Amino acid sequence: MCTPTFTVLFRCAGTASIPVLHALISPTTKGFRKALREEGITFTMPLCQNKDSDLSLEETMDEDISTLSPPTPAENEDELDETVEEEEPESWLESLGVSQDDFINKKKRRKDPAYHIDHKAESLVYVEDLETQALVNFLLNSNFCTSKIGPMAGVPPTLLAPTAFLGGTLQSLQLRHGKVKKGGEELHSMEVSGPLLPNSVHSLCSLFSNTQEEGFSAVLTSHAPTTSFSLVNPQSPMLPCIFAKNNMADCGLPQPFLQEMCCTSDKIPLNTIDLENGFFTCN
């Protein structure tokens, strides 16, 4: 699921040998994580170096803010006028559906370590098992998924899936063909642009391996906010590949692709793929 500010990757039980349904969210902000906690959704931050301390720090600071005593009444008319002037912008923001709590001044941001990881790979949130359904309900009723201002204002999130689903439409990727010369030899190049899902990359590699006798090379460009998805290690006990594959037998994806998706391997973003003499090399 793609939104203007973050991406959610839902993976079924068996993917990467993880035995339960799970979801990855990246990037996130302190406000988003606070909203998850307020909804009672348990999550972890596997890429955060000090996971426990950072999470406990966020929770402690949220509690401190909520338990602050109200300000004392103004002692003179000047202070009352200043209070009214400060409340007017807040009322205006609330009329737009934006809370004053969503904003923070630069001084407070520098002092609060919880903001240091916002919009970075370390802010990735991992949710699994029953909490995943709670996350779905949260996203369905949350204002975080839709932007209120800018060119994407009011545009709902985009759902991408490797198989057809109810209400979905089939969209074509942009394809451009060209020729290049390398060492006096003419080579054909093909550029594919758009949301290229892992199953599409696997299908293209299978196609070219059967049609290009001399091999081929591919260069992949990942969407920067989603590269952290490739760096997450499983949190739950891992299933043997054969059992994980059986859990996904009816998902509608090719068996060779399921074999790759269910096995465990080094989690690194894929940048290049080369086929030479029948052997694949990935970096």
RODRENTOR-520590 format. One record per residue: residue in one letter; x, y, z of N, C-alpha, C in turn. Coordinates in steps of 0.05 Angstrom, whole numbers, plus 5000, padded with zeros to 4 digits. Layout:
BEGIN
aXYZXYZXYZ ...
% end
This chain:
BEGIN
m501749765000500050005000501850255000 c501350424980503050664977501350914984 t502451075003501151325010503151555004 p502351805006504252025000506552035019 t506351925044508451955064509751695072 f508551465068509751215076508650985059 t509950755061509250515046508850285065 v506750125062506249895078506549645061 l508249455070508549205056507348985072 f505148865063503848635076504948385063 r505748195080506747935071505347715085 c504547515070503047285081504847105096 a503646925112505246735128506746555109 g509246515115511046355098513046515082 t512446765077514446935063516946975080 a519246935068521846955082521946755106 s520346545104520246335125519146435151 i517746655151516346765175513646625177 p512946495199510546325200507946485203 v508046745207505546895212505347125193 l502847215189502347455173503747695186 h504947865170506448085181506448325162 a507148555172507148795156509548965163 l510649105144512849295147511949565138 i512649775154511850045148514350225148 s514750365126517050545124516550765104 p517551015109518651105135516351195153 t516951225178514851315197515851555213 t514051675228514651905245513751845273 k514652005292513951965320510951985323 g509652175309506752205311505351965301 f506251835280504951595270505351365290 r507751335301508151125320506551165346 k506251415354504551485377501651405372 a500751445347497951375340497651075341 l499650915333499450625335499250535364 r500850655381500750585409498050655422 e496950885414494350955425492150765416 e492450635393490550445384491050165395 g493150145412493849885424495249695406 i496449795384497849615365500749585374 t501549335379504249285387506049255363 f508349385364510249385341513049385351 t514949325333517749345339519149505318 m521549595323523149745304525849605300 p525849395283528249225281530749355271 l530549575257532949715246533949925264 c532549985286533450195304535550075322 q537850205325540150095339539450055368 n538150245381537350215409534350185410 k533249945402530449915399528949965425 d529749815446528349835471528450105484 s530750235484531050495496529550705481 d529550695454528150895438525150875441 l524150625441521250585445520350675472 s521850595493521150675520521350975523 l523251105510523651395511521151535499 e520251435475517951555463515551525481 e515151285493512751245510512951425534 t515351455546515651615570515051915564 m516052005541515652285534512752345527 d511352145515508552185509506952195535 e507752035555506352045581506852305595 d509352405593509952665606508352885594 i508052885567506453095554503553085562 s502452835564499652805571499052875600 t501052865617500552925646501353205654 l502053375634502753645641500353795652 s500753955672498554115684497754345665 p495254425666494354645648495754905656 p496055085638497355345644495755505664 t497155665680495755835700494356065686 p492056165697490556375684492256625681 a491756785661493257035656492557235678 e494457395686494157575707493157855698 n493457905673492558165663491458135635 e490358355625488958345599490958295576 d493458395579495358345557495858055553 e496157905576496657615574494157475563 l491757575569489357455559489257495528 d489957735519489957785490491957605476 e494357555488496357385476495257095474 t493857015495492756745496490656705473 v488956905470486956895449488256875421 e490357045417491757045392493056775386 e494056645407495356385403493256165398 e490856195409488855995405487556005377 e487556255365486256285340487556105318 p490256105315491455925295490855635301 e490755555327490155275334487355205326 s485455385330482655335322482455305292 w483955475278483955465249485055205239 l487155105251488354855243486454625248 e485054635272483154415278480854415259 s480054645249477854655229478654515203 l481254495198482254355174482754065180 g482353975204482853705212485653645220 v487253855226490053835233490353915262 s491553755279491953815307494553965311 q494554145331496954295338499154095347 d498353865357500353665367501953555344 d500953585319502453475296504853645290 f505153885302507354065296509154085320 i511654135315513654165336515754365328 n516554535346518554735339521254615336 k523054755323525754645318527254595343 k526954765363528454735388527654475402 k525054415403524154175416525053925400 r524953955374525753725357528753655362 r530453855365533253805370533653665397 k532053725416532353605443531153325445 d529253265428527853005429529152795411 p530552595423531952395406529952235390 a527452215398525552055384525052155356 y525652415351525152525324527552485306 h529852395316532252375300532052165279 i530351955283530151735263527751775245 d526251985248523952025231524752045202 h523151915184523651915155526251775147 k527451625165529851475158529251175159 a531151015149530850725149530350615177 e531650735197531450645224528550675235 s526950835222524150875232522250655223 l523250455209521550235199520150095223 v517650045219515949915239515149635230 y515349435248514749165241512349075258 v510248975245507848875259507348595250 e506548415268506148135260503748015274 d502847785263500747615274498147775277 l496747755300494147885303494248185302 e496548295308496848585307496548695278 t497048515259496848595231494048675223 q492048515233489248585228488448845242 a489548885266489049145279490249375263 l492549325251493749535234492049595210 v490849395198489049435175486649605183 n485449545206483249705215484049995221 f486450025231487550295237487850455211 l489050325191489450465165486850535151 l484850365154482250425141480950665153 n481450725178480050945192481851175199 s484351165189486351365197486451595176 n487251825185487752055167490552065157 f492251875167495051875159495451795129 c493451645119493851535092493151725069 t491951955076491052145055492152415062 s493352545042494452815046492153015044 k492353225061490253435061491053675044 i493553695038494553925022496353825000 g496953994981498853924960497453794936 p499053714916497853594892496553324897 m497253184919496052924925493752944945 a492753184950490653224970488153074962 g487152914981484752764977485052504961 v487452454951487852214935488251974953 p486651764950486851524968489451374963 p490251204981492651044977492450854953 t494650774942494750594919495450314929 l493950114921494449834929495749694906 l498049564911499449414890499549124900 a499048934882499148654889500048494865 p501448264869502448094847500247934834 t497847914847495647764835493147944836 a491147864820488648024818487148024845 f485748244850484048254874481548414867 l479448384883476848504877477048804876 g476148924854476249214851478849314839 g480849134835483349224823483249244793 t485049404782485349434753488149374745 l488449274720491049194710492349434696 q494649514705496049744694498649654681 s499249764658501749694643504049864652 l506349744653508849884659509750034633 q511350234637512450384614514950234603 l514950194578517150034565518450204543 r521050204543522550344522524850174513 h525150144487527149974475529250154460 g531750064461533850214448536150034441 k538150154427540550004420542950164429 v544950014439547450144448549749984436 k552050124433554449994423556449974445 k557649734448559649684469561849514457 g564249634455566449484444566049404415 g564749574400564249514372561949324367 e560649234389558349054387555749194393 e553749144377551149274381549549104401 l548549234422546949104442544149234444 h542249074451539549174455539049234484 s537749454490537049534517534049574520 m533049514543530249544549529949674576 e528449894577527950034603525049994611 v524549894634521949844645521550034669 s519550204667519050404689516350354701 g516250394727513750364742514150194767 p511950124780512149954805512749664797 l515249594796516049324788516249154813 l514348974816514248804840516248574837 p516948444859518948224858518248004839 n515647924837514947714819515347784790 s515148044783515648144756518648114749 v520348194768523248164764523947874759 h522847694775523347404773522447304745 s520047394736519047304711520747404687 l521647654689523447764668526047604667 c527147544690529647394690529247114678 s527046984684526446724673526146744642 l524746954633524446994604527047034590 f528747214600531247274587533247034589 s533146884610534946654612534346444591 n531746434582530946234562531246344534 t531546604530531546714503534246844496 q535846924516538347054511540646854516 e541546734494543546524497546246624508 e546946874502549446984511549247124538 g546947104550546647234577545547514575 f545247634598544247914599545048034625 s544748304626545348454651542948634656 a542248664682540048834690540949014713 v540149264712540649454733538049544745 l537749514771535249574784535549824801 t533449994801533350234818531050204837 s531650184863529550154883528350424891 h525850424898524650664910525850704937 a527250924940528950974964527550914991 p525051004995523850965021523250665027 t523350495007522750215011525150035013 t527550135010529949965011530249845039 s529249965059529449855086527949595089 f525949535071524549285072526449045069 s528549085053530448865047532448825070 l532348985091534348975112533348845137 v530748775137529448675162529948375165 n530748285188531048005195528547905209 p527747655205525247555217525347575247 q523047655259522747675288521747415300 s520147265284519047015294520746775287 p520346545301521846305293521346235264 m523446165249523246125221522245845214 l520545825193519545565183521545445163 p521745185162523145065140521945145113 c523545175093522545275067520245105056 i520344845059518244665048515544725061 f515444775087512944835100511945115093 a513745295091513045575084511845575056 k512945415038512045405010509245285009 n508745085025506044955026503945145035 n504645325053502645525063501745715041 m503345745020502745934998502045784972 a501245534974500745374950498545484933 d496545614945494145714930494246014926 c496546134927496646434924496546524895 g496946344876496746424848499446504836 l501646474850504246544840505746304831 p507646324811509046094801510745964823 q511045694821512445544841515445624843 p516845674821519645764824519946024839 f518046204835518146454850517646414880 l515746234886515146174914517546054928 q519045884913521445774925523445984933 e523646194917525446414924524446584947 m521746624947520646804968520546664995 c520446404996520146265021522846195034 c524946205019527546135030528746375044 t530646325061532046535076534746595062 s535346845060537846925047538747195059 d541047285051542047545061540147765051 k539247935069537448145063538948395054 i539348415027540648655016539048754993 p538949014989537549114965538949024940 l537348934921538348824896538849054876 n541349074867542149294849542649204821 t544048974818544648874791544248574790 i543548474766543148194761544648134735 d546347934735547847854711547547554707 l547147484681547047204674549247144654 e551046964660553246894643553846594646 n553946454624554546174623552546014641 g550046114641547945964656547846014685 f549546204696549646254724548846544729 f547146584750546346854758548246964779 t548847224776550347374796548847614804 c548347644830546747874840548448044860 n548148294858549548484876547548694886 
% end
